Amino acid sequence: MIVDDVLARIADNPKLPTPRALTLQILERASHPQCSIAEIGKIISLDPALCGTMLKLVNSSLYCLQRPITSINRALNLLGLNHVRSLVLSMALPSLRFKHSGSEQMKSYWKSSVTAAIVCREIATRLRWPDPDTEMVAGLLSDLGVLLIQETFPEPYAALLERRGQDWWDHQCELERDAVGADHAAVSAYFLARWKLGDDLTEAIRFHHHPELATPAAAQRAKLLYFATRIAQLELSGGSPVHLTEIVNLASADYGLDDARFHEFLAVLDRKIAEFADLLEVDLGPCENFSDLFAQATANLTRLAVEASLDHVRIQEEKSRAEEGLRQATSALRATEEQLRQTQKMEAIGRLAGGIAHDFNNLLTIILGNCDLLLCETLAEEPLGLVEMIKSTGERAAALTKQLLTFSRKQISEPQIMDVNVAVQGMSKMLRRLIGHDIQMTTRLEDGLDVVKIDPSQLEQVIMNLAVNARDAMPEGGALTIESFNLRVGEEIAANNPDVVPGDYAVIAVRDTGSGMDEETLQHLFEPFFTTKAEGTGLGLATVHGIVRKSQGQITVSSAPGQGTVFHIYLPSAKSLSENAQPVADVAVRTNMPNLGGGAPRGRVREESRETVLV
């Protein structure tokens, strides 16, 4: 059932109480711009009871007059013609008789409505708002819809009231909409508009449980109505800690009432509530003192806070530990995701490069084969030179193709059990000639280094590529250090590096004192065809990465501009496989995995097994 249907059904209820004819006449006449105070005063004088109520209102403590007013016209002049409609309706409201609302329900209704009216007027007066009377009327009429709904839907609403719990005070409108299809705020606004009250008033009442939904013109009044309603509910709801905390925060943030001023504000409410209820001739039943109720609720809140302090400290500690664990887990997850993306990208590029290189290599085989056949023929000098140039170029292309196949792991490899130290020592002379005269080369090789299983020629290619990169990073000279050592990777380090298996590793470190690399370069370092050199192919480090990963190893790099670079290659120990095999004696990605610091070194480094040679 939609809201409009519910409102129409309530409006069409023939048994619904409505204001008396004289009241409706006043509301009608006062809505015309040409209406005068004298005309309204003449109509009000026809009802002695209403006339007396209006005079009692202006002579009450709400207005603090020095001398009493006995003329209805003077009273209307004091109140202002703009307020007559809402005030007359408010004064006439107690005359409505609702059949389905028992005496206790009516007492609760009047207690809540009168309290809201006085709170609204007192706050508006303190803040020097221009129209405190209209705020009072809004508070008095805001919950009229409760009575109107009960008259049309007595059974569903009675069932709703019987099962209401603590959430009633926070979700009353939602529960009413679920039960009958409309909430009391919408019903109040609908009927007050029918009875000629202004849009500024009815709009605020419509959204007084949700001020954020009101129009800008009505938002301030809707917010005040919400605050007043929450105070009115304080006694009925029992002053729960959550409810009390909300009221205190609203009082301080919106109306400048700290605890002391709020106590002072609540202390005067009881007398004014009782006086206004007497003026309206309604029975509120017994009412607790609001300041005492607030003090009791505050004391309970303080006691609960003290009792919960140790639990709070414990919860905060657990929360801190959980947050730290979450940060670490999030960081590890991001690193793993980035590593997975990098791996997938490298594999995709590798498959593409491997497929192209394989087909290209077949074509080169034909070209080079035919060149060999031509060279076997007796050719003139000029054609012979062209054939030799074709063959030389084809051989360079074949070498490049071999790098691509190695990167893509399609190059046939012959892994063997070998000693890395022997390989490094066997390459020393060649490396010195390769790096040039102005670079100092040092080796620090650990005695008893574990043997590894890798293709010897590919290991040679790895070390040579890293040495060439180091040379190119030191155009003005510098130092190149090649180290080896054993490392044991434990479960904790392996847990932070998904591609690493716990166990023993032989590590090769290639360190230079060159220009170093920035973060952006490191992010793409092992990607194929990425190069910072003017004439580079971008396959050197990609090939190194492919060889190491194919050998079940890992490679990491640390570098910063002006601080040199160090590559670490982690090759799994093949010590258990070497018992029946002889090591080979004669051999001449930045990844997203961090350096495996924290592993346990094994054995001793040969004291500067240092061949410091200036070539």
N, C-alpha and C positions, 0 to 999 in steps of 0.2 A: 504494500500500500504506500503510495507516494505521499509526500508531505502535503501537497495541495488538497488531495482527497481527504486527508485527516482533518485539515483545517476547515474544509467545507462541511464535513460531517459534524464537527463541534459547533460551527456557526449555525447549522440547521437544527440543532437540538432544541426542541420547543420547551424543554424543562430547564434550560440553562439560565441561571440567574443573570439578570442584566440590571444596570443602574436604573433608578427611578426616572419617570418621565421628566420631572423637573430638572434632574441632573443632566439628562440628555439634552434638554432645551438649553441649559446654560452652556454645555459643551458646543452645541450648534451655533448659538448666537456669538459666543466668544471667539469663534473661528473666523468671523467676518471682520474685515479691516475697519468698517465704519462703526463697529460696536463701541459703546462708551462704558466707562465704569459705572455711571449712574444707571444705565440700562441693566447691567448685570446685577448691581446692588438691589434694584427694584425686584428682579426675579428671585434673588436669594432671599429677600425679605418675606416672600410667600411661604418659605419653609423655616419656621422658627428654630427647629432643631439644627438644620444646616447653618443658619445664621449664627446661632450660639456657638457652634463648633468652630466656625471661622474666626469669631471674636476671641474664643479661648486660645486659638492658635497664635494669633498675633500678640496676645498678652502673656504668652508662656515665656519661660526663661530662654527659649530659643532666640528671642528677639531683644531681650534685655531692655525693654522700654522703661523710661523713668515714670511715665504716667500712663494709666490704662486707657485703652481706646474703647469707646462704647458705640461708635457709629460704624455700620457695615461699609459705608462708602469710604470713610477714613481708613478702615482696615484694608479695603481693596486698593486704595491709593498707596498704602505702605507696601503691600505685596506686589503690586504691579499687574496690569491687565494681562501681560504675557504669561503670567503664572496661574491665572485664574482657572483655566481649563484643567491643568494637571492637579492643582490643589483641591479643587472642588471634587474631582474624581477620587482623589485620595481620601478626602473626608467622607465621601459617600460609600467607599468600598466596604466598611464594616457592616453596612446595611444589607449587603448581599448574603443570602442564606443558601449554603451549599448542602444539599441533601446527603451526599455520600461522603462527607468529611465529618468524622466524629469529633467530639470535643477535644480529645488529646491531639488529634491531627491538626485541628484549628489552632490550638495553643502553640504547637511547634511551628506552624506556618507563621503566626503573628509574631512569635518570638524572633524568628529568623528575619522576617520582613522589616519589623520595627527596628531591630538592631542594625540591619543594613542601611536603613534610612538615616538613622542618627550618625552612623560612622561616615556615610557619604557627606552629610552636612557639616560635621565637625572637621573633616579633612579639608573640604572646600573652603571653610571659614579660615582655617589655619594658613592655607596657601593663598588666601585672598583672591579666590576665584570670584568672578563677577556675579555668579548666580547659585549660591548654596541651596536655595529652595528647590530648584529644579533637580539638583543632585539628590536631595532628600526624597523627592517624589519618585525619581528613578529607582532608588533603593527600595522604596515601599512597594512599587508596582512590578519589580523585575521578576518575582516568582509567582505572579497571579496565574500563570499558565498551569501551575501544579493543580490548583483547585479546578480549573476549567477542564483539564484532562480527566481528573477523577470523576467529574459529573457525567462525562460521555463514555468513558471506558472504566467503570468502577471495578469490575472483576479482574481484568488484566493488571490494572494499576495496583489493586490491593495485593495481588499475588506478587507483584514486583516488590512492594514495600515489605512483605513478609520475609522474603529471602535476601533482602539487601544486607550487605556486609560493609566492611571498612572501605571498600572500593567505591561505594555509593557516592561518597563526598567528592571523589576525584573524577568519576565517570558517570555522573547522573544523567547528563544529556544523551550519551551513547546508549545507556541502559534503557532509557525511555523510548528512544527511537527503535530499538530492537523489540520492545514490548508492544508499542501501539502505533509506531510509524512516524511520530513527531515528538520533539522535546519541548519542555515547558517554556524555554526561552523563545522559541519560534512562535508558540501559541500566544504568549504574553504580548509580543511585538505585533502580531496580527490583529488581536482584538483592540489593543490600545490605538492602533492606526485607524480601525473602524470607528472608534469613539472620539476621533478628531484630535488626537495628540500628535505633536510635530514629529517629522522624520528624524530630527537630531536625537530625540529621546527614544523613539522606537528602535532605531538602528543600534544604539548602544545597548539596549536591553536585549535585542536579538543576539548579540555576540558577547554578552557579558561573561560567559564561561570560556570564551576563546577570543580575547581582545585583539589578538594578532590578525583576525579575519575582518575586523571592522574597518569601515572607511576612515581615512585620516581625520575627517571632521568629528567622527564619533569615537575614535580610538581612546582618547584621554578619559572620557566618561566611562567607556566600557572597561578600561583598566581599573578605574576607581570602584566600579560595581563589583568587579572580580575580587578586589582586595576586601571590600566590605562584606561580600558573601562569605569569604573564607573566615573572617572574624566571627560572623554570625554562626558559622558551622563549628566554631571552636568548642562550645559547650556540648553541642549535639554529638560531635564525633569523638569526644573524650580527650581531645588534645594530644593526638599521636605525635611522636617526635618529628616525623616527616612533615606533618601539617604545621606544627609549631615553627619549625625551621623555615618553611616557606613564608609564613606570615612575617616573621622577624626580618627576613631578607627583603621582602617587598616593602615593609615599613621603612627600612633604612635606605634602600636603593631608590625608591620612587618618591618617598614623602619626607625624607630627611629626619626620621624618628629613630634615634639611637635607643638603647635599652631603657635609659632613664626617662627620656621623653615619651617613649611608648608606654611605660608604666603610668606616667602622668596622664597620658591621653586616655588609657583604659579606665583610670580611676573615676573619671567624670561620666563615663558612658551609662552606668547603671541608673543614676538619678534621672538623666535625660531620657533614657529608654522608658523608665517607669512613667515619667510625666507625659511623654508622647502617647504611650499606650492608654493612659487614663483619658487623655484628650480624645482619642479615637474610640474610647469605651470598648476596648477589647481586653480579653483575659489572656495573659501570657503564661500563667501558672508560676511556680517558683522559679526564680532566676538566681544563678550564682553570680557572685561579684566577679566581673571580668578581670580586674587586676589580680585578685586572689587566684583565679583560675590560671591566669598567665604565669603567676609566680610559682604555683604548684607544678604546672607543666614544665617550666624552666628548670625547677629543682629536679624533677624526674629526668629531664634531658641531661642535666649535669651528672646525675648519679649514673645514668646509663653510659655516659661518655667516660667517666672514671673507671667503671667496671670493665669497659671495653678497651681501655688504653693498652693493656698488655697484649690483648689479642690484636689490636691495631698495629702495634710495633712488630709483632710476629708476622702479621699479614704483609706489612710493608717490606720486611726482610725477605719473605718468600716471593713477594712481587718483584723485588729488585733482582733476586736470583733468577726468577723466571724471565724477566725482561732481558737480563744479560745472556741467558741461555738462548732466548729468542733471537737476540741480535747476532750471536755467534752462529746459530743455525741458519738465519737469513743470509748472513755473509757467506757461509759455506755453500748454501744453496745457489746463491748468485754466482759464486765462483765455479760451481759444478755446471750450472747452466751455460755459462760463458765458455767453459772448457768443452762442453758437449757441442755447442754451436761451432766452435773453432774446429773441433775434430770432424764434425759432419761436413763443414765447408772444405777442409783439407781433403777429406776422402772423396767428395764430389769432384773437386778440381783434379785430384789424382786420377780418378776414373776417366775423366775427360782427357787429361793429358796423356794417360797411358794408352787409351784407344787411338788417339791421333798419332802418338809416337810409334805405336806398333805398326800401323798402316804405313806411316812415313818411312819407317825403317825397312819395310819390305821394298818400297820403291828405291831407297838408297842402295839396297843390296843389288838390285838390277843395274843401277847406274854404275856403281863401283865395279861390278863384275864385267860389264861391257868396257869400262875404262881399262881394266887389266888385259882384256882380250886385244884391245886396240894397241896397247903398249907393247904387246908381243909382236905386233906387225912392224914391218919396216916403214916408217913414216918420215915424211919430210920434217925439217926442224920446226917450222911454224905450226903445223897441225899437232906435232908431238907436244909442243909447249901448251897448246890449248887443252889437250887431253889430260896432261899432268895437272893443269890448273883445275880442271873439272874434278879430277880424282882428289886433289888436296882439299878443295871446297867440300866435296862429298864426305870426306873423312871427318872434317870439322863438324859437319851436320850430323854425322853418325855419332860423334862424341856427345853432342848436345842431346840427340835422341836417347842415348844411353842414360844421360842424367835424368831425362824425363821418365824413362822406364824405371830407373832406380827410385825416383820420388814416388811413382805410382805403385811401387812394389811388384812390378811385372818383370823386372830384370831378374834373370835366374841367378840366384846366389848360392854359394857353397859354404855354409857356416862350419867352422871348425873350432875345436878347443885350442885356445891360444893365450899367451901371456902378453898383456897390454904393454908392460915395461919393455919387453923384447922388441915389440913393434915400434915403440917410440924411439928406443935407442937405434934401431936399424934405420930410421928415417932422419936421424939427427943431422947428418952431413947434408942430405938433400934439402932439409928445411932451412939450414943456415944459408945455403946458396940462394934459396927461394926468397927469404925475407930481406936480404941485402946486408950491406956492411954497417949501416948505422943503427941497427937494432940489436940489442943485447939479448941473447937467448939463454934461458936457464931451465934446467929440468930438476924436478924434485920427485923422485920415484920411490914409493914405499917398498921396503923389503917384504917379501912374502905376500905380494899382491895376489889376490885370488884370480884364477884363470877365468875366462869368459868364453862364450860360444858366439862367434860372429864370423862373417866372411872377411878374411884378412885383407883382401884388396879394398873392400868397402870401408873397413876401419881406417886403412891408410887414406882413403878419400876423405873421410870425416875429419881426420886430424889435419890433412893438407888444406882443406877448405877453410877450417877455422884459423889456421896459420896465415893463409892468404888474406882473410878478412882483417886479422890483426895487423898485418903489414900495411894494408890500405888505410887503416885507421891511424897510422903513425907515419905520415909523410915526412915529418921532420926528425924521425928517429924515436927510440923509446926502448921499452923492455917487454919481452915476451917470455912468459913462464908457463911451462907444462908440468902439471903435477899429477900424481896418482896416489890413491889411498883406498883402504877398505872402509866400508860403512855398513853398519847394521841398522836397518829400518824397523822400528817397532810398530805395534798395533796402533798407537796413538797417532803417529805421523801418517801411517797408511790410511787411517780413517779420514784424515783431512785431504787426502790426495787419492781419489777413487781409482786412478790408473796404476797406482803403486801397490805392489804385493809385499807384505812384510817379509823380510829376509835379508840376506847378505848381498852387498853390491860392491863391484869394483868401480871406482869413480875416477874419471879423467877430468881435470880442470885446466882450461886454457885461458890464461889471464894476460891482458895487455894494458899498457898505460896510455892508450890512445885517446881520441877526442870524445869517446863515449856516445851514447844515444839518448834521445829524449823519449818520453812516454809514448808519443804517437808512433814513433818508429818501432819501438818494442812491441806494440800491439800487432804489427803486421810483419814482424821480422821473418817468420818461417813460412809466409805465404808465397806460393810460386809466382814468379815474374815481378815480385816486389824488390826494388833495388834503389839504393841511394847513390849508386855510381853512374858516371856518365856513360860508360860502355859496358855495364854489367848486364847479365842475362836474367838475374833474379832467381836462378835455380840452385845456387850454391848451398845456401842454408836450408832451402826446402828439401834438397837431396839429403843433407845431413840429418834433418828431422825424420825423413822417411827411412833412412838406414837404421837410425837408433830405435825407432818405434818398431820396425820390422824385427829387430833383435830383442824385442820385449823390454827395451830400456826406456829411459826418459832423458830429456834434455831441458835444462833451464838456463836462463841468462839473467845477469844483474848488470845494470849499467845506468849511468847518469851523465849528462853533458859535462865534459871536462874531468871525469873521474875514472875513465877507462871502462873496460868491459871484462867480465869473466863468464865463461860458459862452463857448466857442469854437465857431464854425461854420466848417467847412472846405468851400468850394464849388470844384469843379474849374474851373481857368482855361479860358475859352472864347476865348482870344486868337487861336488859329488859325482859329476859326470866324467871327471878327468882321471879317475883311478885306473882305467884301462885304456887311456888315450894319452898320446904325447903332445904337448903344446907345440905349436908351429914356431920354429926358431928363426926362420929367415923370411921376414915380411918387410920387405921394404915395402818447440815452437814457442822470441820469447814465448814460451807456452804459458797457459793460464795457471799451471801448477807452480807454486812457489818453490824456492830452493828448499831442499829437504834438510834444513838445519835441525839440529837436535838429535840426529842419529848417533849411534855409538860407534866411534872409530875403533878399529881393531888393528893390532900390530903396531910397528913403529915406522916413522918416516926416516928413511935413510938420511942422515945428517947432511943436508944440502948435497945430496947425490949430485952435486951441483957441477954441471959442466958449463961454466960461464965462459963463453967463447965469443970473442969479437972477430967476426969474419971480414 
